[in-house]
Amino acid sequence: MDRRSVIKNAGIAGVLAAGVAPAVHAQETIRWRIASSFPKSLDTIFGAAEVFAKKIGEMSGGKFIVTAHPAGELIPAVAGMIDNVGKGTIEMVSTAPYFHFGINEAFAFGTGIPFGLNSRQQTAWMYDGNGMKLMREFYAKYNIVNFPMGNTGAQMGGWYRKEIKTVDDLKGLKMRIGGFGGMVISRLGVVPQNIPAGEIYQALEKGTVDAAEFVGPYDDLKLGLNKVAPFYYYPGWWEAGAQFDVFVNKTAFDKLSTENKAILESAAAFAHIEMQGKYDYRNPTALKQLVAGGAKLMPFPKAVLDVAFKESQAVYAELSAKNPDWKKIYDDWSVYRRDANLWFRFNEMRMDQFTQTQKL
């Protein structure tokens, strides 16, 4: 009598009595890839994908293996990324959602929009507010499931060859600016250029652009932007708390076990916290190095900020009138921004203002 006949005819009790144990199949190892929008040299942003992959391997006991790939290695850094992950050409991508606003402007909310939420507010809206729910409803149209995976905090306003004293100084300026911010800054006369991180230095050095922004001191120092433009402006009003996401192919995600879904979510949350920790710890030292090396640290004139704010609100009104996806998310987001700013203005900001103006 063969093994299957014993199991079929005797049942489990008979199997045990006969001393025949059913075959135990080891869990198959899952092997996925994550493609980043960033080069390997940026250990903060590309590093989030590496941290994420490592944590998944550790938590799964090596049964869920993810390999991280820098921009351009498997798929382009930005172009076609949503299509590739949506179709399942690759299982996951690590990106800034606002890079993809050309597909639909509502992608921008996944990262942040001009004069928007700071990093803590963005995280609060995503996790405790309606942010995650609304963004997942939107991303489902592209067969994507999202998980927050990093935040830079408030970014800098970039590097300029000349001083920006008035709004008129921005007119005709060719500037590398990533994501949705270009839509607003173009209304101030700037000509936005979407250039991948690895190509910013050469563009600024050759004069292809007159100004360029990326993230902040730590990454800007790594990219060497201080060597090709002297004026370093702040704040990056278009990125008050820029969030990054891991986009997962929804079809593949739905096939994961409950355990592996939880592992993936936990690994993304760990990488999310770690990225912000890196920036908050490393930016101060990098800023001191940049200034010591001759960078001219400059605030944007209030007149520039005032005009930029006015134009950003005009853009939001126009988009709400023509893009239902945008309006649905913006209506909720704007209510939360108002309430969050009320709290931060009366307590958080006052605490920061006092402590940060003391001689410590």
C-alpha positions as CSV (number, residue, x, y, z in Angstrom):
1,M,0.0,0.0,0.0
2,D,1.4,3.4,-0.9
3,R,1.6,6.4,1.4
4,R,-1.4,8.2,-0.1
5,S,-3.6,5.2,0.2
6,V,-2.8,5.0,3.9
7,I,-3.6,8.6,4.5
8,K,-6.8,8.5,2.5
9,N,-8.2,5.3,3.9
10,A,-7.1,5.4,7.5
11,G,-7.4,9.1,8.4
12,I,-5.0,10.9,10.7
13,A,-5.5,8.4,13.6
14,G,-4.8,5.5,11.3
15,V,-1.7,7.3,9.9
16,L,-0.3,7.9,13.3
17,A,-1.1,4.3,14.3
18,A,0.6,3.0,11.2
19,G,3.7,5.1,11.9
20,V,3.4,7.0,8.6
21,A,3.9,10.8,9.0
22,P,2.4,13.1,6.3
23,A,5.0,15.0,4.3
24,V,5.9,18.4,5.7
25,H,6.6,21.0,3.0
26,A,9.0,23.8,4.0
27,Q,7.8,27.3,3.3
28,E,9.1,28.5,-0.1
29,T,11.4,31.5,0.0
30,I,9.9,34.6,-1.5
31,R,12.3,36.7,-3.6
32,W,11.3,40.3,-4.5
33,R,13.0,43.4,-5.8
34,I,12.7,47.0,-4.9
35,A,13.9,49.7,-7.4
36,S,14.8,53.1,-6.0
37,S,14.4,56.5,-7.7
38,F,17.8,57.4,-6.2
39,P,21.5,56.6,-6.7
40,K,23.4,54.4,-4.3
41,S,25.7,57.3,-3.3
42,L,22.7,58.8,-1.4
43,D,22.9,56.6,1.7
44,T,19.9,58.4,3.3
45,I,17.3,58.0,0.6
46,F,18.5,55.0,-1.3
47,G,19.6,53.7,2.1
48,A,15.9,53.5,3.1
49,A,15.4,50.7,0.5
50,E,18.4,48.9,1.8
51,V,17.2,49.2,5.4
52,F,13.7,48.0,4.4
53,A,15.1,45.0,2.5
54,K,17.4,44.0,5.4
55,K,14.6,44.2,8.0
56,I,12.3,42.1,5.9
57,G,14.9,39.4,5.7
58,E,15.6,39.5,9.4
59,M,12.0,39.4,10.5
60,S,11.1,36.6,8.1
61,G,14.1,34.5,9.2
62,G,15.4,34.6,5.6
63,K,12.2,33.4,4.1
64,F,11.3,36.7,2.5
65,I,14.2,38.1,0.6
66,V,14.2,41.6,-1.0
67,T,17.1,43.0,-3.0
68,A,17.4,46.8,-3.4
69,H,18.4,48.3,-6.7
70,P,19.5,52.0,-7.4
71,A,18.0,54.3,-10.0
72,G,18.4,53.0,-13.5
73,E,19.7,49.5,-12.7
74,L,16.4,47.8,-13.4
75,I,14.0,50.5,-14.4
76,P,14.4,54.3,-14.9
77,A,14.5,56.5,-11.9
78,V,11.1,58.1,-12.6
79,A,9.7,57.6,-16.1
80,G,7.6,54.5,-16.3
81,M,8.0,53.6,-12.6
82,I,4.3,53.7,-11.8
83,D,3.5,51.6,-14.9
84,N,6.2,49.1,-14.1
85,V,5.1,48.5,-10.5
86,G,1.5,48.6,-11.4
87,K,1.9,45.9,-14.1
88,G,4.1,43.8,-11.8
89,T,7.3,44.1,-13.9
90,I,8.8,44.8,-10.6
91,E,7.3,44.1,-7.2
92,M,8.2,47.3,-5.4
93,V,9.6,50.8,-5.9
94,S,11.0,53.3,-3.5
95,T,10.2,56.8,-4.7
96,A,8.9,60.3,-3.9
97,P,5.2,60.1,-5.0
98,Y,5.2,63.7,-6.2
99,F,7.7,62.8,-8.9
100,H,4.7,61.3,-10.7
101,F,2.4,64.3,-10.5
102,G,2.5,64.4,-14.3
103,I,0.3,61.2,-14.4
104,N,-2.1,62.8,-11.9
105,E,-1.5,65.8,-9.7
106,A,-3.0,63.9,-6.7
107,F,0.3,61.9,-6.4
108,A,1.8,65.0,-4.9
109,F,0.0,64.5,-1.6
110,G,2.0,61.4,-0.9
111,T,5.1,63.5,-0.5
112,G,3.8,67.0,0.3
113,I,2.8,70.1,-1.5
114,P,4.0,73.7,-1.2
115,F,3.4,75.4,2.2
116,G,2.1,72.0,3.4
117,L,2.5,69.8,6.4
118,N,5.8,69.4,8.3
119,S,7.1,65.9,8.8
120,R,5.3,65.2,12.0
121,Q,2.0,66.5,10.6
122,Q,2.4,64.4,7.4
123,T,3.0,61.3,9.5
124,A,0.0,62.1,11.7
125,W,-2.3,62.7,8.7
126,M,-1.2,59.5,7.1
127,Y,-1.4,57.2,10.2
128,D,-4.1,58.7,12.4
129,G,-6.0,60.9,10.0
130,N,-7.5,60.0,6.6
131,G,-4.3,60.3,4.7
132,M,-3.5,56.6,4.3
133,K,-7.1,55.8,3.5
134,L,-7.5,58.5,0.8
135,M,-4.1,57.8,-0.8
136,R,-4.7,54.0,-0.9
137,E,-8.1,54.6,-2.6
138,F,-6.3,56.8,-5.2
139,Y,-3.3,54.4,-5.7
140,A,-5.6,51.4,-6.1
141,K,-6.4,52.9,-9.6
142,Y,-2.8,52.1,-10.5
143,N,-2.8,48.6,-8.8
144,I,-0.5,50.0,-6.0
145,V,-0.5,49.7,-2.2
146,N,1.6,52.3,-0.5
147,F,3.5,52.4,2.8
148,P,5.3,55.6,4.1
149,M,9.0,54.9,4.0
150,G,11.0,58.0,5.0
151,N,10.8,61.8,5.5
152,T,13.5,64.4,5.0
153,G,11.9,67.0,7.2
154,A,11.9,70.5,5.9
155,Q,14.1,70.9,2.9
156,M,16.4,73.7,1.8
157,G,15.6,76.1,-1.0
158,G,18.5,75.2,-3.1
159,W,21.7,76.6,-4.7
160,Y,21.8,79.7,-6.8
161,R,24.4,81.4,-9.0
162,K,23.1,84.9,-8.1
163,E,21.3,86.5,-5.1
164,I,17.5,86.4,-5.0
165,K,16.5,89.8,-3.7
166,T,13.1,90.2,-5.3
167,V,10.5,88.2,-7.2
168,D,11.9,89.7,-10.4
169,D,15.2,87.9,-9.8
170,L,13.4,84.6,-10.3
171,K,12.1,85.5,-13.8
172,G,13.7,83.4,-16.5
173,L,15.7,81.4,-14.0
174,K,16.3,77.8,-15.1
175,M,16.1,75.7,-12.0
176,R,16.3,72.0,-11.2
177,I,13.3,71.4,-8.9
178,G,11.8,68.0,-8.3
179,G,8.2,67.1,-8.2
180,F,5.1,69.2,-7.8
181,G,6.9,72.4,-6.6
182,G,7.7,73.2,-10.2
183,M,4.0,73.9,-11.0
184,V,4.0,76.7,-8.4
185,I,7.4,78.2,-8.9
186,S,6.8,78.4,-12.7
187,R,4.1,81.0,-11.9
188,L,6.9,83.2,-10.4
189,G,8.7,83.1,-13.7
190,V,11.1,80.2,-13.0
191,V,11.6,77.6,-15.7
192,P,11.6,74.3,-13.8
193,Q,13.8,71.4,-14.9
194,N,13.2,67.8,-13.7
195,I,16.7,66.4,-13.5
196,P,17.6,63.1,-11.6
197,A,19.7,63.5,-8.5
198,G,22.8,62.0,-10.1
199,E,22.8,64.6,-12.9
200,I,22.3,67.8,-10.9
201,Y,25.9,68.6,-10.3
202,Q,26.8,68.4,-14.0
203,A,23.8,70.5,-15.0
204,L,24.6,73.3,-12.5
205,E,28.3,73.1,-13.4
206,K,27.7,73.4,-17.2
207,G,25.1,76.1,-16.8
208,T,22.3,74.0,-18.1
209,V,20.5,75.3,-15.0
210,D,21.0,78.5,-13.0
211,A,19.9,77.0,-9.7
212,A,19.2,73.6,-8.2
213,E,17.6,72.2,-5.2
214,F,17.7,68.6,-3.9
215,V,17.1,67.9,-0.2
216,G,19.4,69.6,2.4
217,P,22.9,69.9,3.8
218,Y,23.8,66.3,4.2
219,D,22.8,65.2,0.6
220,D,23.8,68.5,-1.0
221,L,27.3,68.2,0.5
222,K,27.5,64.7,-0.9
223,L,26.4,65.9,-4.4
224,G,29.0,68.7,-4.2
225,L,26.4,71.4,-5.1
226,N,28.3,74.0,-3.0
227,K,31.2,73.8,-5.5
228,V,29.1,75.1,-8.4
229,A,26.8,77.7,-6.9
230,P,27.5,80.0,-3.9
231,F,24.1,81.1,-2.6
232,Y,22.3,78.6,-0.4
233,Y,18.7,79.6,0.3
234,Y,16.1,78.5,2.8
235,P,13.4,77.4,3.4
236,G,12.4,75.0,0.7
237,W,8.8,76.2,0.9
238,W,7.7,73.6,-1.6
239,E,8.8,70.7,0.7
240,A,8.0,71.4,4.4
241,G,8.1,67.7,5.2
242,A,8.8,65.5,2.2
243,Q,7.7,61.9,2.6
244,F,8.9,59.0,0.5
245,D,6.9,55.8,-0.1
246,V,7.4,52.2,-1.0
247,F,4.9,51.4,-3.7
248,V,4.0,47.7,-3.8
249,N,2.2,45.9,-6.7
250,K,-1.2,45.3,-5.2
251,T,-1.8,41.9,-6.9
252,A,1.5,40.6,-5.5
253,F,0.8,42.1,-2.1
254,D,-2.6,40.5,-1.8
255,K,-1.0,37.1,-2.4
256,L,1.3,37.4,0.6
257,S,0.5,35.7,3.9
258,T,-0.9,37.8,6.7
259,E,2.5,37.4,8.4
260,N,4.5,38.6,5.4
261,K,2.2,41.6,4.9
262,A,2.8,42.6,8.5
263,I,6.6,42.1,8.1
264,L,6.6,44.4,5.0
265,E,4.5,47.0,6.8
266,S,6.8,46.9,9.9
267,A,9.9,47.1,7.8
268,A,8.6,50.2,6.0
269,A,7.7,51.9,9.3
270,F,11.2,51.2,10.7
271,A,12.9,52.7,7.5
272,H,10.5,55.6,7.7
273,I,11.6,56.6,11.2
274,E,15.3,55.8,10.5
275,M,15.5,58.1,7.5
276,Q,14.2,61.1,9.4
277,G,16.5,60.3,12.3
278,K,19.5,60.3,9.9
279,Y,18.6,63.7,8.4
280,D,17.9,65.3,11.8
281,Y,21.2,64.1,13.1
282,R,23.5,64.6,10.1
283,N,22.2,67.9,8.6
284,P,23.5,70.2,11.4
285,T,27.1,69.0,11.0
286,A,26.9,69.1,7.2
287,L,25.5,72.7,7.3
288,K,28.4,73.8,9.4
289,Q,30.8,72.2,6.9
290,L,29.1,74.0,4.0
291,V,29.2,77.4,5.6
292,A,32.8,76.9,6.7
293,G,33.6,76.1,3.0
294,G,32.2,79.4,1.8
295,A,28.5,78.7,1.2
296,K,26.5,81.9,1.6
297,L,23.4,81.0,3.7
298,M,20.5,83.2,2.8
299,P,16.8,83.4,3.7
300,F,14.3,83.9,0.9
301,P,12.9,87.4,1.1
302,K,9.4,87.6,2.7
303,A,8.1,89.2,-0.5
304,V,9.1,86.0,-2.4
305,L,7.4,83.8,0.1
306,D,4.3,85.9,0.1
307,V,3.9,85.7,-3.7
308,A,4.8,81.9,-3.7
309,F,2.1,81.3,-1.0
310,K,-0.5,83.2,-3.0
311,E,0.3,81.4,-6.2
312,S,0.2,78.0,-4.5
313,Q,-3.3,78.6,-3.2
314,A,-4.4,79.6,-6.7
315,V,-3.0,76.4,-8.1
316,Y,-4.9,74.4,-5.5
317,A,-8.1,76.1,-6.3
318,E,-7.7,75.5,-10.0
319,L,-6.9,71.8,-9.5
320,S,-9.9,71.4,-7.2
321,A,-12.1,72.7,-9.9
322,K,-10.8,70.2,-12.6
323,N,-9.4,67.1,-10.9
324,P,-11.8,65.1,-8.7
325,D,-9.0,63.0,-7.3
326,W,-7.2,66.1,-6.1
327,K,-10.3,67.8,-4.7
328,K,-11.3,64.7,-2.6
329,I,-7.9,64.5,-1.0
330,Y,-7.3,68.3,-0.7
331,D,-10.6,68.9,1.1
332,D,-9.6,66.6,3.9
333,W,-5.9,67.6,3.8
334,S,-6.6,71.3,4.1
335,V,-8.9,70.9,7.1
336,Y,-6.2,68.9,8.9
337,R,-3.5,71.5,7.9
338,R,-5.6,74.2,9.5
339,D,-6.1,72.3,12.8
340,A,-2.5,71.0,12.9
341,N,-1.1,74.5,12.4
342,L,-3.3,75.8,15.2
343,W,-1.7,73.4,17.7
344,F,1.9,73.9,16.4
345,R,1.5,77.7,16.4
346,F,0.4,77.9,20.0
347,N,2.7,75.4,21.5
348,E,5.3,73.6,19.4
349,M,6.5,76.8,17.6
350,R,6.6,78.8,20.7
351,M,8.7,76.1,22.4
352,D,11.1,75.9,19.4
353,Q,11.4,79.7,19.0
354,F,12.4,80.1,22.6
355,T,14.8,77.2,22.9
356,Q,16.5,77.7,19.6
357,T,17.2,81.4,20.3
358,Q,19.0,80.7,23.5
359,K,22.8,80.4,23.9
360,L,23.3,76.7,24.7
